[in-house]
């Protein structure tokens, strides 16, 4: 008698009923083992009574139906009848419309590991375990699972974790060889931990089969292959067939919907055949391992994040020490500066320094390419390299020429800085400046008119040699100079629109007579209103210089 079987999980296949009896169930000890987590271990039975084939229900939990009628007592079956056991269907005779899509799974059992885990409590309750020996075996396995949980409760590395899992699998299931494959960053799977009863494991003990990876790692199936050589599913898996493997059991390391890898145990000996209970135990162990791997990974990430935060805090403290501790008093002028980093440390730099016995004040603002720690390192170099020329009394164009040459020699090609450097004379109010590819400085006259301090040379460190020119203007009483970095003018809203130089100018002009700190707050408020609270993507620095009214 031909049987066409459509299991609840997996592809349809065919079997022949040739003996006197065939037990149907989810246990591997059933004559017809089906991938259906809601079947009883021994759910129903086909048997011969004279010339008639009968179907009976074996007191299953979910019952058996024949052509839609519940089987309460043995009932005869004929060609064309359909038997329903839980979510699986068995048609007597050839299927009505199957084409060539059926596959004979032989003695292989494939079950979704996630469903197996969800149903493990319902399937393995003590009242479902019959017999004293079965109860002892059930209790022993539950105890070993708990022992694994306890062993993994403390701090443990991933290698120690996987070694422990494999050791416990050997104690319980006694395979000839075992291996844990882990998914790499490139998506491939590589052996992470191996073990053999001989003490030495080779690639031939458990080959890396693409067929097995597809079923276990990609589809998330747990597998028991009782005889790989007779299983059509692995007919093309030459790596397994040629290795001489007879039986193997595999379970995925599931982390939610993702697979971190798989555990595979194998045996070449005909006397050791893995069964469904072995698969269930291995799935439980793999679930514990995957959870712990995730916890270890999260703990490692948390430690790295904490270390990075500590490094950022230290870098910020170092950088703050490079900025002026306080704004110097400069007779006849008032000064103000503010630096807001976007990533804990800043690629912006400013310096306000008196020289020539207090007669001159150097105003220096710079914006290093990039953000974060790499940019902050270059700002430290900028501070160190500029200190000497500034103190020596060099002019802005001379300072920029020296800085550019030295930065070019000491930094990679993609690292450079824009800068604007001005020197103000206290007595005359005259100022000279050089703009090395920086945003135009904004000079707001007392009457509200504006002038721009445009570029007069290339960014510092961009090329080995560069020519810089020097320009000048005179501060009149009430005039305000605003130097800034592009983190202010290029602040964006949700529509990717920039705040822009025009809005920046309008706000500064409108508040030109306010205290300098209030002007900075007004700019900040306008930018926050424009961006609707979106955090700044770039560092923000502003320096104000205003000549006091006489």
C-alpha positions as CSV (number, residue, x, y, z in Angstrom):
1,X,0.0,0.0,0.0
2,X,1.4,3.4,-1.0
3,X,1.2,6.3,1.4
4,X,1.5,9.9,0.3
5,X,2.4,12.0,3.4
6,X,2.2,15.8,3.9
7,X,3.8,16.5,7.3
8,X,2.9,19.7,9.2
9,X,6.6,20.8,8.8
10,X,8.7,20.0,5.8
11,X,8.2,18.6,2.3
12,X,5.7,15.9,1.3
13,X,7.1,12.4,0.7
14,X,6.0,8.8,0.0
15,X,6.3,5.7,2.0
16,X,5.1,2.1,1.5
17,X,3.2,0.1,4.1
18,X,4.4,-3.4,3.6
19,X,4.4,-5.0,7.1
20,X,1.7,-5.9,9.5
21,X,1.9,-2.7,11.5
22,X,3.1,0.9,11.2
23,X,3.1,3.2,14.2
24,X,2.8,6.9,13.3
25,X,4.1,9.6,15.7
26,X,6.7,12.3,16.3
27,X,9.2,10.0,18.1
28,X,12.1,8.6,16.1
29,X,11.1,5.2,17.4
30,X,7.8,5.4,15.5
31,X,7.7,3.5,12.2
32,X,6.6,6.6,10.5
33,X,8.2,9.6,12.2
34,X,6.7,13.0,11.2
35,X,8.0,16.5,11.7
36,X,4.9,17.7,13.7
37,X,5.5,19.1,17.2
38,X,1.9,18.5,18.1
39,X,1.8,14.8,17.4
40,X,2.0,12.4,20.3
41,X,5.1,10.3,20.4
42,X,3.1,7.3,19.3
43,X,0.0,8.9,17.9
44,X,-1.8,6.3,15.6
45,X,-1.3,2.9,14.0
46,X,-2.0,1.3,10.7
47,X,-2.3,-2.5,11.0
48,X,-3.6,-5.4,9.0
49,X,-6.6,-7.4,10.0
50,X,-6.9,-10.2,7.5
51,X,-7.1,-8.6,4.1
52,X,-8.1,-5.3,5.5
53,X,-5.9,-2.4,6.6
54,X,-7.1,-0.6,9.7
55,X,-6.3,2.7,11.4
56,X,-6.5,3.2,15.2
57,X,-5.8,6.1,17.5
58,X,-3.2,5.3,20.2
59,X,-4.9,7.5,22.8
60,X,-3.2,10.6,21.3
61,X,-3.6,14.0,22.8
62,X,-5.0,15.7,19.6
63,X,-6.8,12.7,18.1
64,X,-6.9,11.0,14.6
65,X,-9.4,11.6,11.8
66,X,-10.3,9.4,8.8
67,X,-11.9,11.4,6.0
68,X,-12.9,14.0,8.5
69,X,-14.4,11.6,11.1
70,X,-12.7,11.2,14.5
71,X,-11.3,7.7,15.0
72,X,-12.7,6.4,18.3
73,X,-12.1,2.7,17.5
74,X,-10.2,0.9,14.7
75,X,-11.6,1.8,11.3
76,X,-10.9,0.3,7.8
77,X,-9.0,2.4,5.2
78,X,-9.1,2.2,1.5
79,X,-7.3,3.7,-1.5
80,X,-8.2,7.4,-1.7
81,X,-8.9,7.8,2.0
82,X,-7.2,10.6,4.0
83,X,-5.9,10.2,7.5
84,X,-5.3,13.4,9.5
85,X,-3.1,13.2,12.6
86,X,-2.7,16.7,14.2
87,X,-1.4,19.0,11.4
88,X,-0.2,16.2,9.2
89,X,-2.1,14.4,6.4
90,X,-1.7,10.9,5.0
91,X,-3.4,9.9,1.8
92,X,-3.9,6.2,1.0
93,X,-2.6,5.6,-2.5
94,X,-1.1,8.0,-5.0
95,X,-1.7,11.7,-4.4
96,X,-4.3,13.4,-6.6
97,X,-2.0,16.2,-7.8
98,X,1.5,16.2,-6.5
99,X,3.6,16.2,-9.7
100,X,7.2,15.5,-9.0
101,X,7.5,17.6,-5.8
102,X,7.5,14.8,-3.3
103,X,10.7,13.9,-1.6
104,X,11.4,10.7,0.3
105,X,12.9,11.8,3.6
106,X,13.8,8.3,4.7
107,X,14.7,8.2,8.3
108,X,15.8,11.9,8.6
109,X,13.8,14.1,11.0
110,X,13.8,17.9,10.5
111,X,12.0,20.2,12.9
112,X,12.0,24.0,13.3
113,X,14.2,24.5,16.4
114,X,12.1,27.5,17.5
115,X,8.9,25.5,17.5
116,X,10.7,22.6,19.2
117,X,11.7,25.0,22.0
118,X,8.2,26.4,22.4
119,X,6.6,23.0,22.6
120,X,9.3,21.4,24.8
121,X,7.4,21.9,28.0
122,X,4.1,20.6,26.7
123,X,5.8,17.6,25.0
124,X,8.0,16.7,27.9
125,X,5.8,16.9,30.9
126,X,6.4,14.1,33.5
127,X,2.8,12.8,33.0
128,X,3.7,12.2,29.3
129,X,6.7,10.1,30.2
130,X,5.7,6.5,30.7
131,X,7.6,3.9,32.6
132,X,10.2,4.1,35.5
133,X,13.2,4.0,33.2
134,X,11.8,6.8,31.0
135,X,11.1,8.9,34.1
136,X,14.6,8.4,35.3
137,X,16.0,9.4,31.9
138,X,13.8,12.5,31.8
139,X,14.8,13.6,35.3
140,X,18.5,13.0,34.5
141,X,18.4,15.2,31.4
142,X,16.5,18.0,33.2
143,X,19.1,17.9,35.9
144,X,21.9,18.1,33.4
145,X,20.2,21.1,31.6
146,X,20.0,22.8,35.0
147,X,23.6,22.1,35.7
148,X,24.6,23.7,32.4
149,X,22.6,26.8,33.4
150,X,24.4,27.0,36.7
151,X,27.8,26.4,35.1
152,X,27.2,29.3,32.8
153,X,25.9,31.7,35.5
154,X,29.3,33.2,36.2
155,X,31.7,35.2,34.1
156,X,32.9,33.1,31.1
157,X,34.5,33.8,27.8
158,X,32.9,32.6,24.5
159,X,35.5,29.9,23.9
160,X,35.1,28.6,27.5
161,X,31.3,28.6,27.0
162,X,31.5,26.7,23.7
163,X,34.0,24.2,25.1
164,X,31.7,23.6,28.1
165,X,28.7,23.1,25.9
166,X,30.5,20.6,23.7
167,X,31.9,18.7,26.8
168,X,28.4,18.3,28.2
169,X,27.0,17.2,24.8
170,X,29.7,14.4,24.8
171,X,28.8,13.4,28.4
172,X,25.1,13.1,27.5
173,X,25.0,11.9,23.9
174,X,28.4,10.1,23.5
175,X,29.1,11.0,19.8
176,X,32.4,10.1,18.1
177,X,33.0,13.7,17.1
178,X,31.5,17.1,17.7
179,X,32.0,20.6,16.4
180,X,30.5,24.0,16.9
181,X,30.4,26.2,13.8
182,X,30.2,30.0,14.3
183,X,29.0,32.5,11.8
184,X,31.7,35.0,10.8
185,X,31.4,38.7,9.9
186,X,31.4,37.8,6.2
187,X,28.5,35.5,6.7
188,X,30.5,32.3,6.3
189,X,30.7,29.5,8.9
190,X,33.9,28.3,10.4
191,X,34.8,25.7,13.0
192,X,35.1,27.4,16.4
193,X,35.4,24.4,18.8
194,X,36.0,20.7,17.9
195,X,36.3,17.5,19.9
196,X,36.7,13.8,19.2
197,X,36.6,10.7,21.3
198,X,40.1,10.1,19.9
199,X,41.3,13.4,21.3
200,X,42.1,14.8,17.8
201,X,39.4,16.2,15.5
202,X,40.1,16.6,11.8
203,X,38.0,18.2,9.0
204,X,37.0,14.7,7.9
205,X,35.3,13.9,11.2
206,X,32.5,16.4,10.5
207,X,32.8,18.0,7.1
208,X,31.3,21.5,6.6
209,X,28.3,20.5,4.4
210,X,26.5,23.1,2.5
211,X,23.3,21.0,2.7
212,X,23.5,20.9,6.5
213,X,24.2,24.6,6.7
214,X,21.2,25.3,4.5
215,X,18.9,23.2,6.7
216,X,20.2,24.1,10.1
217,X,21.8,27.5,9.9
218,X,19.7,29.1,7.2
219,X,16.3,27.5,7.8
220,X,16.7,27.1,11.6
221,X,15.9,23.4,11.5
222,X,17.1,20.9,14.1
223,X,18.1,17.6,12.4
224,X,18.6,14.0,13.1
225,X,20.1,12.0,10.2
226,X,20.0,8.3,11.1
227,X,21.7,7.2,7.9
228,X,23.2,9.9,5.7
229,X,24.0,7.4,2.9
230,X,20.3,6.5,2.4
231,X,18.8,10.0,2.8
232,X,17.9,11.7,-0.5
233,X,18.2,15.1,1.2
234,X,22.0,14.5,1.4
235,X,22.4,12.6,-1.8
236,X,24.5,15.4,-3.2
237,X,26.3,16.2,0.0
238,X,29.4,14.3,-1.0
239,X,31.4,15.9,1.9
240,X,29.1,13.9,4.3
241,X,28.8,10.7,2.3
242,X,32.5,10.4,1.5
243,X,33.4,10.9,5.2
244,X,31.6,7.7,6.1
245,X,29.2,9.4,8.5
246,X,26.2,7.2,9.4
247,X,24.4,9.3,11.9
248,X,24.5,12.9,13.0
249,X,22.4,15.3,15.1
250,X,22.5,19.1,14.6
251,X,20.9,22.1,16.2
252,X,21.1,25.8,15.3
253,X,22.4,28.5,17.7
254,X,19.4,30.7,17.4
255,X,19.5,34.3,18.6
256,X,16.0,35.4,17.9
257,X,15.5,35.1,14.1
258,X,19.2,35.0,13.4
259,X,21.5,32.0,13.5
260,X,24.9,32.4,15.2
261,X,26.0,29.0,14.0
262,X,25.3,25.3,14.8
263,X,26.3,22.4,17.0
264,X,26.9,19.1,15.1
265,X,27.5,15.7,16.7
266,X,28.4,12.7,14.5
267,X,29.0,9.0,14.6
268,X,30.4,6.6,12.0
269,X,29.6,3.6,14.0
270,X,26.4,1.7,13.0
271,X,25.7,1.0,16.7
272,X,25.3,4.7,17.6
273,X,22.2,6.2,16.0
274,X,20.9,9.5,17.3
275,X,17.2,9.8,17.9
276,X,14.6,12.6,18.4
277,X,15.2,12.8,22.1
278,X,18.9,13.5,21.4
279,X,17.9,16.2,19.0
280,X,15.6,17.7,21.6
281,X,18.3,17.7,24.2
282,X,20.8,19.3,21.8
283,X,18.3,22.0,20.8
284,X,17.9,22.9,24.5
285,X,21.7,23.1,24.9
286,X,22.1,25.1,21.7
287,X,19.4,27.5,23.0
288,X,21.3,28.0,26.3
289,X,24.6,28.5,24.3
290,X,23.1,31.1,22.0
291,X,21.6,33.1,24.9
292,X,24.9,33.1,26.7
293,X,26.8,34.0,23.6
294,X,24.5,37.0,23.2
295,X,25.0,37.9,26.9
296,X,28.8,37.6,26.5
297,X,28.7,39.8,23.4
298,X,26.5,42.4,25.1
299,X,28.9,42.4,28.2
300,X,31.8,42.8,25.9
301,X,30.1,45.6,24.0
302,X,29.2,47.3,27.3
303,X,32.8,47.1,28.5
304,X,34.1,48.5,25.2
305,X,31.5,51.3,25.3
306,X,32.5,52.1,28.9
307,X,36.2,52.2,27.9
308,X,35.4,54.4,24.9
309,X,33.4,56.8,27.2
310,X,36.3,56.9,29.6
311,X,38.7,57.6,26.7
312,X,36.4,60.3,25.4
313,X,36.1,61.9,28.8
314,X,39.9,61.9,29.1
315,X,40.4,63.3,25.6
316,X,37.8,66.0,26.4
317,X,39.7,67.0,29.6
318,X,43.0,67.1,27.6
319,X,41.4,69.2,24.9
320,X,39.8,71.6,27.4
321,X,43.3,72.1,28.8
322,X,44.5,73.3,25.4
323,X,41.7,75.9,25.2
324,X,42.2,79.1,27.1
325,X,41.4,78.6,30.8
326,X,39.9,82.1,30.8
327,X,39.4,84.9,28.4
328,X,42.1,87.5,28.9
329,X,41.3,91.2,29.7
330,X,42.1,93.4,26.7
331,X,41.8,97.1,27.4
332,X,39.2,98.8,25.2
333,X,37.7,95.5,24.0
334,X,35.4,92.8,25.3
335,X,35.9,89.2,24.3
336,X,33.9,86.0,24.5
337,X,34.3,82.4,23.2
338,X,32.2,79.2,23.3
339,X,33.0,75.6,22.1
340,X,30.3,72.9,21.9
341,X,31.6,69.5,20.7
342,X,29.2,67.2,18.8
343,X,30.9,63.9,19.9
344,X,32.4,64.5,23.3
345,X,35.6,65.9,21.8
346,X,35.9,68.5,19.2
347,X,37.7,69.1,15.9
348,X,37.3,72.9,16.5
349,X,40.0,75.0,18.2
350,X,40.3,78.6,19.3
351,X,42.9,80.7,21.1
352,X,42.8,84.2,22.4
353,X,46.2,85.4,23.5
354,X,47.8,88.7,24.3
355,X,51.4,89.5,23.2
356,X,53.7,92.5,22.7
357,X,53.3,93.4,26.4
358,X,49.6,93.4,26.1
359,X,49.4,95.8,23.2
360,X,48.3,93.1,20.7
361,X,45.7,90.4,21.0
362,X,45.8,87.3,18.7
363,X,42.4,85.8,17.8
364,X,42.7,82.3,16.3
365,X,39.9,80.0,15.3
366,X,40.3,76.7,13.4
367,X,38.2,73.7,12.2
368,X,40.0,70.4,11.6
369,X,38.7,68.0,9.0
370,X,36.7,65.1,10.5
371,X,35.2,64.7,14.0
372,X,35.8,62.9,17.2
373,X,39.1,61.7,18.6
374,X,41.1,61.8,15.4
375,X,40.2,65.4,14.8
376,X,40.9,66.3,18.4
377,X,44.4,64.9,18.0
378,X,45.1,67.2,15.1
379,X,43.8,70.2,17.1
380,X,46.4,69.4,19.7
381,X,49.0,69.4,17.0
382,X,47.7,72.7,15.7
383,X,47.9,74.2,19.2
384,X,51.4,73.1,19.7
385,X,52.7,74.1,16.3
386,X,51.1,77.6,16.5
387,X,52.3,78.5,20.0
388,X,55.9,79.5,18.9
389,X,55.1,81.7,15.9
390,X,52.4,83.5,17.8
391,X,54.6,84.2,20.8
392,X,57.5,85.3,18.5
393,X,55.3,88.1,17.1
394,X,54.9,86.7,13.6
395,X,52.2,88.2,11.3
396,X,49.0,86.2,10.5
397,X,50.2,85.3,7.0
398,X,53.6,84.2,8.3
399,X,52.0,82.1,11.0
400,X,49.7,80.4,8.5
401,X,52.6,79.6,6.1
402,X,54.6,77.9,8.9
403,X,51.6,76.0,10.2
404,X,50.5,74.7,6.8
405,X,54.0,73.4,6.0
406,X,54.4,71.7,9.4
407,X,50.9,70.1,9.4
408,X,51.5,68.8,5.8
409,X,54.7,67.0,7.0
410,X,53.1,65.6,10.2
411,X,49.6,64.5,9.1
412,X,48.1,62.2,6.4
413,X,46.8,63.9,3.2
414,X,43.2,63.8,4.2
415,X,43.9,65.7,7.4
416,X,43.9,69.5,7.2
417,X,42.4,72.5,8.9
418,X,40.7,75.7,7.9
419,X,41.6,78.7,10.1
420,X,41.2,82.4,10.5
421,X,43.9,84.3,12.5
422,X,43.6,88.0,13.4
423,X,45.9,90.3,15.3
424,X,44.2,93.4,16.9
425,X,46.1,96.5,18.1
426,X,44.7,97.8,21.3
427,X,45.7,101.4,20.8
428,X,44.7,102.0,17.2
429,X,41.9,99.5,16.9
430,X,43.6,98.3,13.7
431,X,43.4,94.5,12.9
432,X,45.2,92.4,10.3
433,X,44.0,88.9,9.4
434,X,44.6,85.9,7.2
435,X,41.8,83.5,6.3
436,X,43.1,80.0,5.5
437,X,40.1,78.6,3.7
438,X,37.8,79.2,6.7
439,X,34.2,80.5,6.8
440,X,34.2,84.3,6.2
441,X,34.5,86.3,9.4
442,X,31.6,88.6,10.1
443,X,32.3,92.2,11.0
444,X,29.2,94.0,12.2
445,X,29.5,97.7,12.4
446,X,27.9,99.7,15.1
447,X,25.3,101.0,12.6
448,X,24.3,97.4,11.6
449,X,26.2,97.3,8.3
450,X,28.3,94.2,7.7
451,X,31.6,93.2,6.1
452,X,32.9,89.7,5.3
453,X,36.5,88.6,6.0
454,X,36.9,86.3,3.0
455,X,39.5,83.6,2.2
456,X,43.0,84.7,1.5
457,X,44.7,81.3,1.2
458,X,44.3,77.5,1.1
459,X,43.4,75.4,4.2
460,X,46.4,74.6,6.5
461,X,48.2,71.4,5.7
462,X,46.4,70.7,2.4
463,X,49.6,71.1,0.3
464,X,53.3,71.3,1.1
465,X,53.6,74.9,0.1
466,X,51.1,77.7,0.1
467,X,50.9,81.5,-0.2
468,X,48.8,83.5,2.2
469,X,47.9,87.1,2.0
470,X,47.2,89.5,4.8
471,X,44.2,92.0,4.9
472,X,43.1,94.5,7.4
473,X,40.3,96.7,8.9
474,X,39.9,99.1,11.8
475,X,37.6,98.5,14.8
476,X,35.4,101.6,15.4
477,X,33.7,101.9,18.8
478,X,30.8,99.5,19.0
479,X,32.0,97.3,16.1
480,X,31.6,93.6,16.6
481,X,33.7,90.8,15.0
482,X,32.3,87.3,14.9
483,X,34.4,84.3,14.1
484,X,32.7,80.9,13.9
485,X,32.9,77.3,12.6
486,X,30.6,75.8,10.1
487,X,28.8,73.7,12.7
488,X,26.7,76.8,13.3
489,X,25.8,77.9,9.7
490,X,25.5,74.3,8.4
491,X,23.1,73.0,11.2
492,X,20.3,71.2,9.4
493,X,16.6,70.6,10.1
494,X,14.6,67.5,9.3
495,X,14.3,68.6,5.6
496,X,18.1,68.8,5.2
497,X,18.0,72.6,5.0
498,X,20.9,74.5,6.4
499,X,20.6,77.3,8.9
500,X,22.9,79.3,6.6
501,X,25.1,82.4,6.7
502,X,22.2,84.7,6.0
503,X,20.2,83.7,9.1
504,X,23.4,83.7,11.1
505,X,24.1,87.3,10.0
506,X,20.5,88.5,10.6
507,X,20.5,87.1,14.2
508,X,24.0,88.6,15.0
509,X,23.1,92.0,13.6
510,X,19.7,92.1,15.5
511,X,21.5,91.4,18.8
512,X,24.8,93.3,18.1
513,X,24.3,95.5,21.1
514,X,23.5,92.8,23.6
515,X,26.1,91.4,26.0
516,X,28.4,88.9,24.1
517,X,27.2,85.9,26.0
518,X,23.6,86.9,25.2
519,X,24.4,87.1,21.5
520,X,25.7,83.5,21.7
521,X,22.5,82.4,23.4
522,X,20.4,84.1,20.9
523,X,22.2,82.3,18.0
524,X,21.8,79.0,19.9
525,X,18.1,79.6,20.4
526,X,17.6,80.5,16.7
527,X,19.5,77.4,15.5
528,X,17.5,75.1,17.9
529,X,14.2,76.6,16.7
530,X,15.3,76.1,13.1
531,X,16.5,72.5,13.6
532,X,13.6,71.7,15.9
533,X,15.9,70.2,18.5
534,X,17.9,67.9,16.1
535,X,21.3,67.3,17.8
536,X,24.2,69.1,16.0
537,X,26.1,66.9,13.6
538,X,29.3,69.0,13.8
539,X,31.2,70.9,16.4
540,X,30.2,74.5,17.1
541,X,32.6,77.2,18.1
542,X,32.1,81.0,18.1
543,X,34.4,83.9,19.1
544,X,33.2,87.5,19.6
545,X,35.4,90.6,19.7
546,X,33.8,94.0,20.3
547,X,35.4,97.4,20.7
548,X,33.9,99.3,23.6
549,X,32.3,102.7,23.0
550,X,34.6,105.6,24.0
